[in-house]
Amino acid sequence: MHRILIVDDDPLNLDLLSQELTDMGHKIETAGGGTEALAKLTTFDPELILLDYQMPQMSGLEVLREIRKTSADLPVIMITAYGTIERAVETMKAGADEFITKPFDREHLALVVNKALERVRLRSQVAAYSEEAGNRYHLIEGQSRVMAQTVDQAKKAARSNATILLLGESGTGKELFARLIHQWSERSAGPFVAINCVGLSKDLLESELFGHEKGAFTGAHQLKRGKMEIANGGSVFLDEVGDVTAEFQTKLLRFLQEREFERVGGNQPIAVNVRVVAATNRNLESAISSGAFREDLYHRLNVIAITLPALRDRKEDIQPLAIHFLRRFAGETKKNFTEISEDIYDKLLEYPWPGNVRELANVIERAVVLGDGPKLTLHHLPARVVGAQPPPAATHEISYHEAVNVYRRELLVHALAAAQGNRATAAKALGLHRTHLMKLIKALKIN
């Protein structure tokens, strides 16, 4: 079901179109003129508009131009009783998506409407897929029993619509599990949208998640659909949900209870059908005891809890993971690395991996970027992994900026691991402002 606004000064035509589109299963609202139509854009929030070309006081073209000032992507089908090539070109130049003439039959109307709505769906998918840009790692189930059990639990949970809470240390792959849960579910054809709850201020987080109305705050020049709306029919991943403010916890609790929300600056409830997967590396029970986290929100999130094992607790998986990352980074950098020296594995097994799989990937990436193949050996690894050995000098030509970025990335990953994923603590340890740390994390593509 989609929301469609029909604008026509002819009551008989309004009734005809309303009946046809209602029979197709859509929710319909009508307007008898341009002024009324523009007013209903905010109260009804249509996904498609059918707009009559010839109307008194305010023509269809004038209405279309007003719509395009604030809603560049809202599809509009222009309807006219006088179909000419010149008029069609005029409406298309003004921003119409389709142009149909009166009288029209039901099949043609359905074809044009469905085509326009398909574009709405594709735009939502593109917006959702853009959230996935930069995702580079793939979960390897490995050989460990503990990981096999965790994957089995996640697959069972994916078959339901229940809210899932992913727990575990930083770097254990919570976002990857969230994506896999989406892929294993009946929602896999829908969008997957991820949002980092601590990467934004409270106000920006609310706007990102729920959207905002035009004029809701300074800089809100047009209506913006939030990620909950974009994810309708799919899944939303709320990363680091344990660190959101008390005020936002209240809004999130209301959404989880009602599965509806209001945009910032709006007063119309918007219902969506989304599966929520949340993640945190905080001890939420301790946060509840200290008053930092709402107990009722915890129970709403903790319908199905899955704890991801630390890498040191699944050592059987270290070797296949290392091989996977070697092949991947060798392919990305076009470096001649084809195998790993056997003596490396002893060091990899001894190291505690506070940054988990993320840190292992970073170590292998650094080795590939700075070294030459075909075999990865001990001298390619950083000193913290192999012991007191000094870091190796690069054995091939590498740019200054490339080497600096490799080191910066390694330093940040290690600091985040030592801080158990707490970015404020990591920033303090590094002597950085938290905002600057967030920019570095984004620039260096640290997941």
Summary of the structure (lengths in Angstrom):
residues: 447
radius of gyration: 26.8
end to end distance: 36.3
largest distance: 85.3
contacts: 1391
relative contact order: 0.08
helix: 51%
strand: 14%
